[in-house]
């Protein structure tokens, strides 16, 4: 099966962080804050987060904040959005630096994006998507401010997006997709409302995403992709149906997507690596309790020790 090249993956993450002018950095320039979350979480899962200059990271993250609204953009000078605001909060959670945040201001930004029907817009332009419901709920929960939104309405909107196959779409009537399912199940788990999920029906939909090569796909008739090692597995764990897939085959698939010489993980074997799939590959292995990788929380997408520190002071 091979082994996880943990040292090389950590070196890859640290290397691309320093190469800000190269192609890979430039094509994700608009979502650099997401990239920081993916990279730093990977390093933490591999016990290497001490290798980064944490003060430099914190300083840069705070420069991405919009001073008027309190939300965060994907990079310095970019418009604020819930996707990047959650990444900012997660990065500061990793580094144990909530002290630099005006928590009330950030929470107010998130809460103002809730709509009358309980859904959330991603930003001031009004697009609605259950990804944003998850971002808002996860963000406010980490900050201890869930009481600033109408949780019941938020949950009811998510429940209205459940489909006949047991999955969830981005909006009511939207196609079931593994990424959207994670967002909905994660939000319902955080709010203590998993009773809205038909666990057996959804469990079957999710376990049927395992392909012949052992990898997982996001929808029927699609190819396997390392990132679904996270989206599918985390949902199966939250609904207690993870034993319905073959973990050994999935582990082999992820390990086969490694660049064993230069580090990094790709979407499928022999493709180019990137920080996105490196994170989700390592996170997927974490969910399967792979040796040398720290445990990750399936709902908050942060290492378990970070979540325990935030909620239990451990």
C-alpha positions as CSV (number, residue, x, y, z in Angstrom):
1,X,0.0,0.0,0.0
2,X,2.9,2.4,0.7
3,X,3.1,5.0,3.4
4,X,2.2,8.6,3.8
5,X,5.1,10.8,2.9
6,X,4.3,13.2,5.8
7,X,7.7,15.0,5.9
8,X,7.6,15.7,2.2
9,X,4.0,16.9,2.3
10,X,4.9,19.3,5.1
11,X,7.9,20.6,3.1
12,X,5.7,21.0,0.0
13,X,3.2,23.2,2.0
14,X,6.0,25.3,3.5
15,X,7.6,25.7,0.0
16,X,4.5,26.9,-1.8
17,X,3.8,29.4,1.0
18,X,7.2,31.1,0.2
19,X,6.6,31.1,-3.6
20,X,4.0,33.8,-3.7
21,X,4.8,34.9,-7.3
22,X,4.7,31.5,-9.0
23,X,1.8,30.1,-11.0
24,X,0.2,28.0,-8.4
25,X,0.1,30.9,-6.0
26,X,-1.2,33.4,-8.6
27,X,-4.2,31.2,-9.7
28,X,-5.5,31.1,-6.1
29,X,-4.6,34.7,-5.3
30,X,-8.3,35.5,-4.9
31,X,-8.8,32.8,-2.3
32,X,-5.5,32.9,-0.6
33,X,-7.1,32.9,2.9
34,X,-8.7,29.5,2.1
35,X,-5.3,28.3,0.9
36,X,-3.8,29.4,4.2
37,X,-6.4,27.4,6.1
38,X,-5.8,24.3,3.9
39,X,-2.1,24.6,4.3
40,X,-1.9,25.4,8.0
41,X,-4.4,22.7,8.9
42,X,-2.4,20.1,6.9
43,X,0.8,21.2,8.8
44,X,-1.1,20.9,12.2
45,X,-2.4,17.4,11.3
46,X,1.2,16.4,10.4
47,X,2.5,17.9,13.7
48,X,4.5,20.6,11.8
49,X,2.6,23.9,12.4
50,X,5.5,25.1,14.6
51,X,7.5,25.5,11.4
52,X,5.6,28.6,10.3
53,X,6.0,32.2,11.6
54,X,2.7,32.4,13.4
55,X,2.9,36.2,14.1
56,X,3.4,36.8,10.4
57,X,0.4,34.7,9.6
58,X,-1.8,36.4,12.1
59,X,-0.7,39.8,10.9
60,X,-1.5,38.9,7.3
61,X,-4.9,37.4,8.2
62,X,-6.0,40.6,10.0
63,X,-5.0,42.7,6.9
64,X,-7.6,40.7,5.0
65,X,-10.4,42.0,7.2
66,X,-12.7,44.7,5.9
67,X,-12.6,47.3,8.7
68,X,-16.1,48.6,7.9
69,X,-18.1,45.3,7.9
70,X,-15.9,43.1,10.0
71,X,-15.9,40.3,7.4
72,X,-12.8,38.9,5.7
73,X,-11.8,38.8,2.0
74,X,-9.9,36.1,0.3
75,X,-6.8,38.3,0.2
76,X,-5.7,41.8,1.3
77,X,-8.0,44.4,-0.3
78,X,-10.6,41.9,-1.5
79,X,-14.3,42.1,-0.7
80,X,-15.5,40.3,2.4
81,X,-17.4,37.0,2.1
82,X,-18.6,34.2,4.5
83,X,-16.3,31.7,2.8
84,X,-13.2,33.6,3.7
85,X,-14.5,34.8,7.1
86,X,-14.8,31.2,8.2
87,X,-11.2,30.5,7.0
88,X,-9.9,33.4,8.9
89,X,-11.6,32.3,12.1
90,X,-10.3,28.7,11.5
91,X,-6.8,29.9,11.0
92,X,-6.9,32.0,14.2
93,X,-8.4,29.0,16.0
94,X,-5.5,26.8,14.9
95,X,-3.0,29.4,16.2
96,X,-5.0,30.1,19.4
97,X,-5.2,33.8,18.6
98,X,-8.9,34.8,19.0
99,X,-7.4,37.6,21.1
100,X,-6.7,39.6,18.0
101,X,-10.4,39.5,16.9
102,X,-13.2,41.9,17.6
103,X,-15.5,38.9,18.1
104,X,-18.7,41.0,18.3
105,X,-17.9,42.8,15.0
106,X,-17.1,39.6,13.1
107,X,-20.2,37.9,14.5
108,X,-22.4,40.8,13.6
109,X,-21.1,40.6,10.0
110,X,-22.1,37.0,9.8
111,X,-25.5,37.4,11.5
112,X,-26.5,40.3,9.2
113,X,-26.2,37.9,6.2
114,X,-29.1,35.7,7.5
115,X,-32.2,36.0,5.4
116,X,-35.8,36.0,6.5
117,X,-36.3,32.3,5.4
118,X,-33.3,31.3,7.6
119,X,-30.8,30.9,4.7
120,X,-27.6,32.9,4.4
121,X,-26.2,35.0,1.6
122,X,-22.5,34.7,1.1
123,X,-22.0,38.4,0.9
124,X,-23.7,41.7,0.2
125,X,-24.6,40.6,-3.3
126,X,-27.2,38.1,-2.0
127,X,-26.3,34.6,-3.5
128,X,-27.8,31.9,-1.3
129,X,-26.2,28.5,-0.9
130,X,-26.1,26.0,1.9
131,X,-22.3,26.3,1.9
132,X,-22.9,29.8,3.4
133,X,-25.3,28.3,6.0
134,X,-22.5,26.0,7.1
135,X,-19.9,28.8,7.1
136,X,-22.1,31.0,9.3
137,X,-23.1,28.3,11.8
138,X,-19.5,27.0,12.1
139,X,-18.0,30.4,12.4
140,X,-20.5,31.6,15.1
141,X,-20.2,28.4,17.0
142,X,-16.4,28.7,17.2
143,X,-16.8,32.3,18.4
144,X,-19.4,31.4,20.9
145,X,-22.1,33.5,19.2
146,X,-24.7,31.2,17.8
147,X,-27.3,33.1,19.7
148,X,-26.9,36.0,17.3
149,X,-28.8,34.2,14.6
150,X,-32.2,32.5,14.4
151,X,-30.9,28.9,14.6
152,X,-34.3,27.3,14.2
153,X,-34.9,29.1,10.9
154,X,-31.4,28.3,9.7
155,X,-32.0,24.6,10.5
156,X,-35.4,24.5,8.9
157,X,-34.0,26.0,5.7
158,X,-31.3,23.3,5.5
159,X,-33.9,20.6,6.2
160,X,-36.0,22.0,3.2
161,X,-33.0,21.2,0.9
162,X,-33.2,17.5,1.7
163,X,-34.0,15.3,-1.4
164,X,-35.8,12.0,-1.9
165,X,-32.4,10.2,-2.2
166,X,-31.5,11.4,1.4
167,X,-29.0,13.9,0.2
168,X,-29.0,17.7,0.2
169,X,-28.6,20.3,-2.4
170,X,-27.4,23.9,-2.3
171,X,-31.0,25.3,-2.3
172,X,-34.4,23.6,-2.1
173,X,-34.7,21.3,-5.2
174,X,-30.9,21.4,-5.9
175,X,-29.1,18.2,-6.9
176,X,-27.6,16.1,-4.1
177,X,-23.8,16.6,-4.0
178,X,-21.3,15.3,-1.5
179,X,-19.9,18.7,-0.8
180,X,-23.3,20.2,-0.1
181,X,-24.2,17.2,2.0
182,X,-21.2,17.8,4.2
183,X,-22.2,21.5,4.6
184,X,-25.8,20.5,5.6
185,X,-24.9,17.6,7.8
186,X,-22.1,19.6,9.5
187,X,-24.4,22.5,10.2
188,X,-27.0,20.1,11.6
189,X,-24.4,18.4,13.7
190,X,-23.1,21.6,15.2
191,X,-26.7,22.8,16.0
192,X,-27.6,19.4,17.5
193,X,-30.3,18.8,14.8
194,X,-29.1,15.6,13.1
195,X,-32.7,14.2,13.6
196,X,-33.5,15.9,10.3
197,X,-31.2,13.4,8.5
198,X,-32.4,10.0,7.2
199,X,-29.2,8.3,8.3
200,X,-29.7,5.0,6.5
201,X,-30.9,6.5,3.2
202,X,-28.1,9.2,3.2
203,X,-25.6,6.6,4.3
204,X,-26.4,4.4,1.3
205,X,-26.2,7.4,-1.1
206,X,-22.8,8.3,0.3
207,X,-21.3,4.8,0.5
208,X,-22.3,4.2,-3.2
209,X,-19.9,7.0,-4.1
210,X,-17.0,4.6,-3.6
211,X,-15.6,3.7,-7.0
212,X,-13.8,0.6,-8.2
213,X,-10.4,2.3,-7.6
214,X,-11.3,2.8,-4.0
215,X,-11.7,6.5,-4.2
216,X,-14.9,8.5,-3.6
217,X,-16.8,10.7,-6.0
218,X,-19.2,13.6,-5.4
219,X,-22.1,12.5,-7.5
220,X,-23.3,9.3,-9.4
221,X,-21.4,8.6,-12.6
222,X,-18.5,10.8,-11.7
223,X,-14.8,9.9,-11.3
224,X,-13.2,9.5,-7.9
225,X,-11.4,12.5,-6.5
226,X,-9.2,12.8,-3.3
227,X,-11.2,15.8,-2.0
228,X,-14.3,13.6,-1.5
229,X,-12.3,11.5,0.9
230,X,-13.2,14.4,3.2
231,X,-16.7,15.4,2.0
232,X,-18.1,11.9,2.0
233,X,-16.2,10.4,5.0
234,X,-16.9,13.3,7.4
235,X,-20.6,13.0,6.7
236,X,-20.6,9.2,7.1
237,X,-18.8,9.7,10.5
238,X,-21.3,12.3,11.7
239,X,-24.3,10.0,10.9
240,X,-22.4,6.9,12.2
241,X,-22.3,5.0,8.9
242,X,-18.6,5.2,8.1
243,X,-18.3,1.4,8.4
244,X,-20.3,1.1,5.1
245,X,-17.2,1.9,3.0
246,X,-13.9,0.1,2.5
247,X,-11.4,2.2,4.4
248,X,-8.4,0.1,3.2
249,X,-9.2,0.7,-0.5
250,X,-9.8,4.4,0.1
251,X,-6.5,4.7,2.0
252,X,-4.7,3.0,-0.8
253,X,-6.3,5.4,-3.3
254,X,-5.2,8.5,-1.4
255,X,-1.6,7.2,-1.0
256,X,-1.5,6.5,-4.7
257,X,-2.2,10.2,-5.3
258,X,1.0,11.3,-3.6
259,X,4.0,12.9,-5.3
260,X,6.5,10.7,-3.4
261,X,9.5,12.7,-4.6
262,X,8.4,16.4,-4.1
263,X,5.4,16.1,-1.8
264,X,1.8,17.1,-2.2
265,X,-1.3,15.1,-3.1
266,X,-3.3,15.3,-6.4
267,X,-7.0,14.7,-7.2
268,X,-6.2,11.3,-8.7
269,X,-3.0,9.3,-9.5
270,X,-0.4,10.9,-11.7
271,X,-2.0,14.3,-11.8
272,X,-0.4,17.5,-10.6
273,X,-0.5,18.1,-6.9
274,X,-2.0,21.2,-5.2
275,X,-2.6,22.5,-1.6
276,X,-6.4,21.9,-1.8
277,X,-6.1,18.1,-2.5
278,X,-3.1,17.8,-0.2
279,X,-5.2,19.0,2.7
280,X,-8.3,16.9,1.9
281,X,-6.1,13.8,1.3
282,X,-4.4,14.2,4.7
283,X,-7.8,15.1,6.3
284,X,-9.3,12.0,4.9
285,X,-6.5,9.8,6.3
286,X,-7.0,11.5,9.6
287,X,-10.7,10.6,9.6
288,X,-9.6,7.0,9.1
289,X,-7.2,7.2,12.1
290,X,-4.1,6.8,10.0
291,X,-0.9,6.6,12.1
292,X,1.2,9.8,12.4
293,X,-1.8,12.0,11.5
294,X,-3.6,13.9,14.3
295,X,-7.4,13.5,14.6
296,X,-9.7,16.0,12.9
297,X,-13.2,16.9,13.9
298,X,-15.6,15.9,11.2
299,X,-18.0,18.9,11.8
300,X,-15.6,21.8,12.4
301,X,-12.9,20.6,10.0
302,X,-10.2,21.5,12.6
303,X,-7.9,19.2,14.6
304,X,-9.7,17.6,17.6
305,X,-7.3,19.2,20.1
306,X,-8.1,22.6,18.7
307,X,-11.8,22.1,19.0
308,X,-11.4,20.7,22.6
309,X,-9.3,23.8,23.5
310,X,-12.0,26.1,22.2
311,X,-15.0,24.4,23.8
312,X,-13.6,22.7,26.9
313,X,-10.4,24.7,27.6
314,X,-8.3,21.5,27.3
